[in-house]
Amino acid sequence: MKNLTLSAIALATISGSVFGTMPAASALSWSWNYFGTGVAANGTFTTNDTPNDLGFYLITEITGTRNGETITGLQSAGTPIPGNEPFNVDNLISLNSQQLTGDGFGYSTSEGNYSSPFFASFLPTPGYLEVFSAPPIIPGFENLGLEDSELPINFSATIITVPEPASILSLLILGTLGPLSLLKRHKLSKFTQKKLEKVS
């Protein structure tokens, strides 16, 4: 029994040192939504798990809908949505009271439209706006047509899943299965030994 206990401890130590080096998940999932006069959008974000010095996370993926249209893609950071040049998006989100920057994020929809919610600090009462551009798209923010808009919105986003470190999970699994496996093997060898004694 002493050997069994030592073996279990050794297995737990080895598995901890091996699996403890596994990297933790490096993404967060968020739920987001905004609404205003004639507009409603919601969905999920995937971001990195480490905020910058100002508390902002980088959005890497987006899903959802805007006014019933499926969101088909995230605008690349450092580029403007078509029709709102030269205002580049930065795709940053935070849990601060101001959740978006003045650059905001951008996305496309299944109908060929583009949207970019952002924080407008230049307003008399700072708040969120959404720039929306629809075909026919003429480059340049000064060329907003009747099909385009820049509307006040209420915006909100929250983290919905926080990844657990892989090392904790692996230690729990191996810490439970390792000793059980050794105990079963130990019992089996005693049973086999008794059978051999009977035969001889």
QUIRA-V392158 format. One record per residue. N is the residue number from 0. RES is the residue in one letter. BURIAL is b if it has 16 or more other C-alpha atoms within 10 Angstrom, else e. Layout:
# QUIRA-V392158
((N & RES & BURIAL) (N & RES & BURIAL))
This chain:
# QUIRA-V392158
((0 & M & e) (1 & K & e) (2 & N & e) (3 & L & e) (4 & T & e) (5 & L & e) (6 & S & b) (7 & A & b) (8 & I & e) (9 & A & e) (10 & L & b) (11 & A & b) (12 & T & e) (13 & I & e) (14 & S & b) (15 & G & b) (16 & S & e) (17 & V & e) (18 & F & b) (19 & G & b) (20 & T & e) (21 & M & e) (22 & P & e) (23 & A & e) (24 & A & e) (25 & S & e) (26 & A & b) (27 & L & b) (28 & S & b) (29 & W & b) (30 & S & b) (31 & W & b) (32 & N & b) (33 & Y & b) (34 & F & b) (35 & G & e) (36 & T & e) (37 & G & e) (38 & V & e) (39 & A & e) (40 & A & b) (41 & N & b) (42 & G & b) (43 & T & b) (44 & F & b) (45 & T & b) (46 & T & b) (47 & N & b) (48 & D & b) (49 & T & e) (50 & P & e) (51 & N & e) (52 & D & e) (53 & L & e) (54 & G & e) (55 & F & b) (56 & Y & b) (57 & L & b) (58 & I & b) (59 & T & b) (60 & E & b) (61 & I & b) (62 & T & b) (63 & G & b) (64 & T & b) (65 & R & b) (66 & N & e) (67 & G & e) (68 & E & e) (69 & T & b) (70 & I & b) (71 & T & b) (72 & G & b) (73 & L & b) (74 & Q & b) (75 & S & b) (76 & A & b) (77 & G & e) (78 & T & b) (79 & P & b) (80 & I & b) (81 & P & b) (82 & G & b) (83 & N & b) (84 & E & e) (85 & P & e) (86 & F & b) (87 & N & b) (88 & V & b) (89 & D & b) (90 & N & b) (91 & L & b) (92 & I & b) (93 & S & b) (94 & L & e) (95 & N & e) (96 & S & e) (97 & Q & b) (98 & Q & b) (99 & L & b) (100 & T & b) (101 & G & b) (102 & D & b) (103 & G & b) (104 & F & b) (105 & G & b) (106 & Y & b) (107 & S & b) (108 & T & b) (109 & S & e) (110 & E & e) (111 & G & e) (112 & N & b) (113 & Y & b) (114 & S & b) (115 & S & b) (116 & P & b) (117 & F & b) (118 & F & b) (119 & A & b) (120 & S & e) (121 & F & e) (122 & L & e) (123 & P & e) (124 & T & e) (125 & P & e) (126 & G & b) (127 & Y & b) (128 & L & b) (129 & E & b) (130 & V & b) (131 & F & b) (132 & S & b) (133 & A & b) (134 & P & e) (135 & P & e) (136 & I & b) (137 & I & b) (138 & P & e) (139 & G & e) (140 & F & b) (141 & E & e) (142 & N & e) (143 & L & b) (144 & G & e) (145 & L & e) (146 & E & e) (147 & D & b) (148 & S & e) (149 & E & e) (150 & L & b) (151 & P & b) (152 & I & b) (153 & N & e) (154 & F & b) (155 & S & b) (156 & A & b) (157 & T & b) (158 & I & b) (159 & I & e) (160 & T & e) (161 & V & e) (162 & P & e) (163 & E & e) (164 & P & e) (165 & A & e) (166 & S & b) (167 & I & e) (168 & L & e) (169 & S & b) (170 & L & b) (171 & L & e) (172 & I & e) (173 & L & b) (174 & G & b) (175 & T & e) (176 & L & e) (177 & G & b) (178 & P & b) (179 & L & e) (180 & S & e) (181 & L & b) (182 & L & b) (183 & K & e) (184 & R & e) (185 & H & e) (186 & K & e) (187 & L & e) (188 & S & e) (189 & K & e) (190 & F & e) (191 & T & e) (192 & Q & e) (193 & K & e) (194 & K & e) (195 & L & e) (196 & E & e) (197 & K & e) (198 & V & e) (199 & S & e))
